[in-house]
Amino acid sequence: MPLWASLSGNTYNGRIHPDALDDFAQFLRATVERYDGDGHQDAPGRPIIRHWEIFNEPDNVDNRWGGYGAEYAQMLEVAYGAVKSADPNAQVLLGGLAYDWFDTQVEDGQFDPDFLDDVLSAGGGAYFDIMNFHTYPIFASDWDSESTGLVQKTAALRAKLSSYGFDKPMMITETGWHNGTDTLPPSSDAEQVARLVQLYAQGIAADVDVLIWFMIYDSGGFAPPYGLVTSDDPPQEKLAYYAYQAAVEQLGDAEFVRAIGPNVSGVANMEAYQFSKDGDALY
């Protein structure tokens, strides 16, 4: 976000000054036009972008849009119109909601539990094409899940949209797990691989259109090593890197059939998913 539009000086995800909305719309129109590939004012090489996410984790209460859902809806209406006027084929994503770690749950919570309701109550549901959120297994207990929470969280958000009269495609732009032995909770290469397969199978089962692993590489610093490759020089592929390739090969063109479990064949806490691939069953 350009500094001149920021209400707080936070150029990453801060709120937009109400007086800057018209200029922000003009900025968006010019940006989308640059990447619509129509031959008019295109970027060099004509790269095409069809999906536009309007801020990241806007439900954060730390100098973002948390607590200001109605204002976000107002901004979203302006942004939606600007994007569509430049490229009618573009798809607008709601800013990827964390929708976890609510500030009412723990003392150091960071996210507004009422943000989505406030956006929808203010009419914001008409101004995004795709519901977008993040989900991490570390918050599974928030969704009464002993698994990852992905299936339950997706269902809860779908029900929330439905209660306001909307049925939208679902996209998860962040999910992942780490392999850090010094991170809480400690994990391993094998557990990261298992979580990767689990999350992608669940994403397909939950009818999520797109699921993005966060991130490709370890970011270093305080962040857990969620990457598929290390931050070494040169970077090294992890086991999860190859598991990702295998998951795409096996599940990329498979059809979801049914969820199985728990307590299948007398085995407690079993979780399984059946797919169909090339006429054969894949579990």
N, C-alpha and C positions, 0 to 999 in steps of 0.2 A: 504494500500500500504506500502511495507517495506521502511524504512527510506533511505536505500542505493539507492533506485531508484528515490527518490524525487529530483526534480530540485530546489525546494524552501524550503524544510524542512517541507512542509505541507504533513503529512502522511495520511490525510483523503481523499482529492480529488485533491491534487496538481498535476502539470504536471510532467511527467517522463523525466528524463535526457536522451537525445538521445543516449548517450553512454551506458545507462543501459537497452536498449530495449531487447537485447538478453538475459540478465540475468532475466529480467522481464518475458519474454516468458518461460524460464525454470521454474521460480517460479509458473507461471500460470499452466503449464503442471503438475507439481507436485501436486498443489492444486486440480485441476480438477480430476486427477487420484485418489486422496484420497477419493473423493466423487462420483465416477462413479458406484460403486456397482458391479464391475466386478470380485471381488475376488482377485485382485492383488493390494497390497499396500493400501488397503481400511482402512478408519478410523474405530476405534472400534465400533461395532454394525452395521457397513456397512450402515450408512445413505447415501441417494442418493440425489444429487442436479443436476437438469437438466437445470436450467436457470441461466445464469451468466450475471450480469449487469456490464458493463465496466465504472465505476465511476458514481457518482451521481451529477446531475445538472452541467455537465461539461461546460455549457454555461455561468456560473458565471464568471464575469471578475475579481473577487477578488482572485487572486492567484490560479485560476484553469485554465481551457482551453479556456475561453472566449477570443476571439481575436486570438486564435491559432487553428482554426478549421482544417486547413490542417495538422498541427502536430498531432492533435487528430486522424485524419483519418489514418495517418502513424502508430500511436500506435495501432489503432484499427485493422489494417491489421495483425500486429504481434500478437496481443492478440487473434484474431479470429483463426488464424492458430494454435496457441498453445492450445486453448480450444478444437478445433475439432480434433487435433492429439491425445489428451488424451481421448476424448469421442466424437465420431462422432455423437452420438444422442443428445448431449447437444445443447441448443439453446442460442445464444448470443444476449443480449439486448443492444441497444444503451443506453448510460447513460441517465437516466431520465431527459429530458430537462424541465427546468422551462418554457421557451418560453413565458415569461411575464416579466413585470417590467423592460423593456428594458432601457439601460442607455441613450437612446436618448429620452425617454418619460418624465422622471422626473430627477431632479438634483441628486437624490440619487439612481438612477436605478442601478441594479446589474447585468443585463444579456445582452449578446451580441445578437442583433437581426439578425446578419448575420451568426451566428455560424453554423446552420444546412446547409445553402447554401454552406458555405466554406467546410464543411465536405463532402457533396455530390459532389461538384465540384472537390474535390481532390480524388474522387474515393472511399470514405468511405462507400457508399451505398452498396457495394458488401460484406461488412465485418460485417454486423449485420443481424440477422434473424427477429427481432421483433422491431418495432418502439415503443419507450417508452418515455412517457412524464408525466408531472404533470399538474393538473388543479384545481383551487380554485375559488369559486364563487366571492370572493372579487375582482377578476380581470375580471369579466364578461364584463365590459364596454370596455375592450381592444378588445373584439370580437363583439362589437355592439349588445350585448345581454342584455335583461332585466331579463333573467333567470340566469343560472350559467355560460354560455359560453362554457360548455363542448361539446355540439353538434357542435357549430360553430368552436371551436378550433380543434376538431378531423377532421372535414371536411377540414379545412385549411391545416393541416399537411398531410392529405391523398393526397390533391391536390399538395402539395409541393413535396412529394415523386413521384407522378405520373409525374410531370414535368421533373423529372430526369430518368423516365422509371422504377420506382419501385412500386410494390404493395405488401405491407407487413402487417402482422397482427399488430394490435394496442393494446398496453397495457398501462394502467394508473397506475403507482405505487404509486402515491400520489394524494388523493383528500380528502376533508373533510370540516367540519364546526364546530364551537365552541358553547358553551353554557355559555359564560362569560358575565355577566352583566357589569363588569368593563372594558371590552375589547372594542376597537373600530373596527367595529361598535358593539354596545351592542347586545347580543342575549339571548336566553332563551332555556330551555329544549325542549319546543315545536318546536321552530324554528330549532334546531339541528336535531330533528326527521324528520321534514318536508324536510330539505335539504338532509338528508340521503336517504330517499325514492326517492326524486327527482333525485339525482345524479346517483343512481343505475338504475332507470328506463331509464334515458337518456343514460347511458353507454351501456345498452342493445340495445336501439334504434339506437345508433350510431355505432353498430357492433364492440364494443370494446371487445376483448377476455377476458381480466382480468382487474378488477378495484379494487384497494386496498385502504381501508380507512386508513387515517393517523391521529391519530394512535390508538392503542388499549387503551392506558392509557394516562392520562394527564401527560405531561412532567414536569410541574412546571416551576418556574423561569419566564422568560419574555415571554415564548410562550403561546398563547391562549389555553384554555382548549379544545382541539380538540378530546380528548380521549372518548372512549365508557365507560370507568370506571375512577374513580377519582384517584388522587395520595395520597389519605388518607391512614392511617394505622389503620385497614385494608382497602384496596380499596373498593369503593362502586360502584355498577352498576348504570349507568345513564339510563334514559328512552331510550336513543339512543341505548344502549346495547340490550334492548329487541326489539326495532324497527329493528335493524340489523338482529336479528334472524327471525323476522316476514318477513322481506324483502327477506331473503334467502328462506324461506319456500314458499312464494307466487311467487317469480320471478325466483327462481333458475332453475326451469324446464319449465318455461313459454316461449312461442314463441312470438316474436315481430310481430305485424301485421301492425300497421300504427301509425303515429303521427297525432294528431288532433289539430287544432287551428292555430293562435288565432281567436278570434271573432266567436266562435262556439255558435250557438243559441242566437246570439246577445250579448254574454258576452265578453267584451273586455279583452285582455291580458290573455285569458285562454290558458293553456298548458296542454295537456293530451296525453296519450299513450295507445293504445289498444294492449293487449296481448291475446293469446289463451292458456288456461290451462285446461286440461282434457276435451276438447271439448267445454268449455264455454268461453265467453268473459270476460276478466279481464281488468279493467281500472285503 
